[in-house]
Amino acid sequence: MAISQRVLVWLGCAVLLAISVECGQATSKDAGKAKEPAKLAQKIKVSLTDVEVSVYDNDAGKVSSVQKLASNVKLSSALDIGENQKLIVKFTVRNAADNQAVKSDQAFIRLTHPKADREVVLIAEQDGDAYKLELDIPKRAVDFHRLSGSYELRVDIGDVNFLNAISSHLGTVKLNFPNGVTELADPLARFAVKPEIKHTFREPEKRPPATVSSAFSLAVLAPFVLLALLWARLGVNFSNFDLHPTSLVFYGALGGIFYLYYLFWVSLNMFTTLKYLTVLGTVAFFSGNAMFARRHRKRTGKEIKE
């Protein structure tokens, strides 16, 4: 019984070893196949054929002008596309070897305004075996910034599977956009040096004659002259002028108040003036009260009753 069990174990091990060897060989074959380089698509040389440039009139509902171009041939004359017309460009890309139509990953129509140095690139859509672009002038005016004038028309073809790229100059077309302009403003013009701003002040009014100025000065001084005459008539004198320190303080505070009025007139504002006036007014009040009380005692010999 023990011998038969051993034989079965050996047979099982042999079967497992054989299976593992077969799997390893299969894996190595698959790995060898995976390492083989993938075959790439063969590149071809292409040409541009069946080029047709036409003008479609939206109002009439039909094509008004057509020019068919052979290879490397430009427009015989510049096409004039009006405000309510379409520019239609058709072309076919063919294999140069068998002349069969092929598809291209990149097919563009390029319109360049040489004077303004502006370029607009449009995508040509596939139309069967050919490619076609319909440029509706009134609808696409914004894309061209409404810049009317002559544009160079060019077709650009390219693909990763093409040996050659194509950039064919078809000629000149003249586009006329609604409310179009002939030139564009320089976008950097706003950063240019601006002209100097020269402010013109209003001319001063003519001064009055010297006689008027003199008469006004005399009118201003007249009250002081009248005051002096009245003082002389009343017999005012300065013999009783009080020179006591408190009186001098009162005179100084009173003069300061008048000077403060002058400053308020020429430079100070109301709040600053009130702040200084509070200080000067307080000093003038107490010093003036002391001065008049002393003069009253001097004249009457009595104290002032509170």
C-alpha positions as a printed Julia matrix, in Angstrom:
306×3 Matrix{Float64}:
   0.0     0.0     0.0
   2.83    2.4     0.83
   4.62    1.58   -2.43
   1.54    2.31   -4.56
   1.05    5.66   -2.84
   4.64    6.61   -3.61
   4.19    5.67   -7.27
   1.08    7.86   -7.5
   2.93   10.82   -5.96
   5.81   10.45   -8.45
   3.42   10.23  -11.38
   1.6    13.39  -10.19
   4.88   15.29   -9.91
   5.89   14.23  -13.4
   2.57   15.43  -14.87
   2.85   18.81  -13.12
   6.43   19.26  -14.35
   5.4    18.52  -17.92
   2.54   21.01  -17.74
   4.79   23.77  -16.35
   7.39   23.21  -19.09
   4.71   23.48  -21.81
   3.31   26.72  -20.28
   6.78   28.24  -20.1
   7.44   27.49  -23.77
   4.11   29.02  -24.78
   4.82   32.13  -22.71
   8.27   32.55  -24.26
   6.76   32.28  -27.77
   4.16   34.95  -26.97
   6.82   37.2   -25.52
   8.88   36.85  -28.65
   5.92   37.8   -30.76
   5.22   40.85  -28.59
   8.78   42.08  -29.05
   8.37   42.11  -32.84
   7.88   45.73  -34.1
   4.37   46.69  -35.27
   4.05   47.38  -38.94
   3.4    51.11  -39.59
   1.1    52.47  -42.28
   2.97   53.3   -45.46
   3.38   57.03  -46.06
   2.19   58.43  -49.36
   2.87   61.48  -51.48
  -0.18   63.64  -52.14
  -1.18   66.39  -54.53
  -3.83   69.11  -54.59
  -6.32   68.78  -57.45
  -9.77   69.9   -58.59
  -9.38   73.36  -57.07
 -12.46   75.51  -57.63
 -12.99   79.06  -56.32
 -16.45   80.56  -56.77
 -18.61   83.47  -55.61
 -22.17   82.77  -54.47
 -24.72   85.61  -54.5
 -27.14   85.31  -51.56
 -29.68   87.67  -53.09
 -29.8    85.92  -56.48
 -29.46   82.46  -54.92
 -26.87   81.27  -57.46
 -23.17   81.24  -58.22
 -22.12   84.41  -60.0
 -18.48   83.58  -60.73
 -16.4    80.38  -60.92
 -12.71   79.77  -61.56
 -11.28   76.25  -61.81
  -7.55   76.03  -61.2
  -5.09   73.45  -62.39
  -2.16   72.36  -60.25
   0.15   75.26  -59.29
  -2.04   77.77  -61.15
  -3.36   80.95  -59.5
  -6.54   82.91  -60.06
  -6.51   84.76  -63.36
  -7.89   87.87  -61.63
  -8.76   88.93  -58.12
 -12.26   87.87  -57.13
 -14.4    90.66  -55.71
 -16.78   89.34  -53.03
 -19.51   91.79  -52.05
 -21.26   92.46  -48.76
 -24.01   89.88  -49.33
 -22.04   87.13  -51.04
 -20.13   83.96  -50.17
 -16.62   82.83  -51.05
 -16.64   79.07  -51.83
 -13.41   77.09  -52.13
 -13.38   73.39  -53.12
 -10.4    71.07  -53.58
  -9.46   67.39  -53.47
  -6.41   65.74  -51.95
  -5.21   62.75  -54.02
  -2.57   60.06  -53.75
   0.09   60.91  -56.3
   0.73   57.23  -57.0
  -2.78   56.04  -57.95
  -4.69   59.38  -58.12
  -7.18   58.18  -55.51
  -8.82   60.72  -53.19
  -7.5    60.55  -49.61
  -8.46   62.14  -46.32
  -6.29   64.64  -44.54
  -6.17   65.33  -40.82
  -5.48   69.01  -41.45
  -7.11   71.03  -44.23
  -7.11   74.8   -43.8
  -7.87   77.9   -45.83
  -5.65   80.84  -44.91
  -6.59   84.45  -45.73
  -3.87   87.05  -45.17
  -4.19   90.82  -45.36
  -0.66   91.91  -46.32
  -1.05   95.61  -45.52
  -2.52   95.1   -42.04
  -0.37   91.99  -41.44
  -3.4    90.08  -40.22
  -4.22   86.45  -40.9
  -7.41   84.4   -40.51
  -7.29   80.59  -40.69
 -10.5    78.68  -41.48
 -11.14   74.92  -41.44
 -12.2    73.26  -44.68
 -14.96   70.7   -44.08
 -15.04   67.35  -45.87
 -17.61   67.18  -48.68
 -17.62   63.63  -50.02
 -14.14   62.91  -51.37
 -13.39   66.65  -51.57
 -13.01   69.51  -49.08
 -15.12   72.64  -49.08
 -15.17   76.05  -47.36
 -18.09   78.47  -47.5
 -17.19   81.93  -46.22
 -20.37   83.95  -45.68
 -19.2    87.56  -45.76
 -21.91   89.19  -43.58
 -21.87   86.39  -40.98
 -18.09   86.13  -40.64
 -17.35   89.86  -40.68
 -16.53   89.91  -36.95
 -13.81   87.26  -37.43
 -12.06   89.63  -39.82
 -12.67   92.73  -37.62
 -14.61   94.07  -40.64
 -11.3    94.79  -42.37
 -12.14   95.07  -46.05
  -9.54   94.85  -48.78
  -7.37   92.38  -50.68
  -6.52   89.05  -49.04
  -4.04   86.4   -50.16
  -5.84   83.03  -50.47
  -3.85   79.92  -49.54
  -4.66   76.22  -48.97
  -2.67   74.26  -46.34
  -2.74   70.44  -46.23
  -0.97   68.19  -43.72
  -1.16   64.68  -42.28
   1.16   62.37  -40.34
   0.86   59.76  -43.11
   1.78   62.19  -45.9
   5.35   62.4   -47.15
   4.8    66.0   -48.16
   2.81   68.96  -46.82
   1.01   71.27  -49.21
   0.79   75.05  -48.97
  -0.64   76.33  -52.22
  -1.14   80.02  -52.99
  -4.36   80.33  -54.99
  -4.29   84.06  -55.62
  -5.96   87.22  -54.34
  -9.56   87.86  -53.33
 -11.11   91.16  -52.36
 -13.51   91.02  -49.4
 -16.05   93.78  -48.76
 -17.66   93.56  -45.31
 -20.8    95.44  -44.2
 -19.74   98.64  -42.41
 -16.18   97.62  -43.2
 -13.0    99.57  -42.52
  -9.89   99.9   -44.65
  -7.44   99.88  -41.76
  -7.37   98.83  -38.12
  -6.34  100.96  -35.18
  -3.03  100.03  -33.62
  -3.83   98.16  -30.35
  -0.67   99.63  -28.79
  -1.59  103.2   -29.73
  -3.2   103.81  -26.33
   0.19  103.22  -24.7
   1.95  105.79  -26.88
   3.17  109.13  -25.56
   0.21  111.45  -25.15
   0.43  115.17  -26.01
   1.15  117.53  -23.18
  -1.9   118.97  -21.49
  -1.62  122.74  -21.38
  -4.13  124.4   -19.1
  -5.29  127.86  -20.06
  -6.25  130.0   -17.1
  -9.0   132.54  -17.39
  -7.72  135.99  -18.12
  -8.05  138.28  -15.1
 -10.74  140.9   -15.25
  -9.75  144.46  -15.88
  -9.02  146.46  -12.77
 -11.03  149.6   -12.07
  -9.47  153.0   -12.6
  -7.21  154.42   -9.89
  -9.84  157.01   -8.92
 -12.31  154.26   -7.98
  -9.68  152.47   -5.85
  -8.75  155.69   -4.09
 -12.39  156.55   -3.39
 -12.97  153.09   -1.91
  -9.89  153.42    0.32
 -11.12  156.75    1.63
 -14.58  155.26    2.3
 -12.93  152.52    4.39
 -10.84  155.0     6.4
 -13.7   157.47    6.87
 -15.16  155.72   10.01
 -11.77  155.91   11.75
 -11.45  159.58   10.89
 -14.98  160.15   12.2
 -14.12  158.23   15.4
 -11.06  160.42   15.99
 -13.13  163.6    15.47
 -15.78  162.45   17.93
 -13.12  161.56   20.52
 -11.65  165.06   20.16
 -15.07  166.66   20.56
 -15.82  164.63   23.69
 -12.45  165.52   25.17
 -11.08  162.02   25.32
  -7.5   161.81   26.57
  -5.09  159.04   27.48
  -4.05  160.39   30.89
  -6.16  157.77   32.66
  -4.85  154.92   30.58
  -4.43  151.99   32.98
  -1.03  150.29   32.78
  -1.65  147.72   35.5
  -0.47  144.15   34.53
  -4.02  142.81   34.49
  -5.04  145.69   32.21
  -2.16  144.96   29.89
  -3.25  141.32   29.79
  -6.76  142.45   28.87
  -5.45  144.71   26.1
  -3.31  141.87   24.74
  -6.21  139.37   24.85
  -8.52  141.86   23.12
  -5.91  142.5    20.41
  -5.39  138.77   20.04
  -9.11  138.31   19.44
  -9.08  140.86   16.64
  -5.98  139.23   15.14
  -7.74  135.86   15.37
 -10.62  137.28   13.33
  -8.1   138.26   10.69
  -6.58  134.76   10.62
 -10.05  133.25   10.35
 -10.64  135.38    7.3
  -7.39  134.42    5.5
  -6.52  130.86    6.61
  -8.16  129.27    9.66
 -11.35  127.25    9.66
 -14.25  127.72   12.07
 -13.33  124.9    14.47
  -9.72  126.01   14.91
 -10.85  129.6    15.37
 -13.36  128.64   18.09
 -10.69  126.66   19.92
  -8.34  129.67   20.09
 -11.23  132.06   20.78
 -12.2   130.05   23.85
  -8.75  130.55   25.37
  -8.46  134.22   24.44
 -12.05  134.96   25.51
 -11.52  133.39   28.94
  -8.35  135.43   29.51
 -10.08  138.61   28.29
 -13.09  137.99   30.56
 -11.18  137.56   33.81
  -8.55  140.22   33.11
 -11.21  142.7    31.95
 -13.32  142.01   35.05
 -10.31  142.67   37.29
  -9.44  145.9    35.43
 -12.93  147.38   35.61
 -13.31  146.42   39.3
 -10.07  148.19   40.1
 -11.08  151.31   38.17
 -14.44  151.32   39.96
 -12.74  151.19   43.35
 -10.41  153.96   42.3
 -13.27  156.26   41.27
 -15.73  155.53   44.09
 -13.6   154.1    46.84
 -16.13  151.29   47.24
 -15.99  147.6    46.56
 -18.23  146.15   43.88
 -21.11  144.23   45.38
 -21.47  140.69   44.14
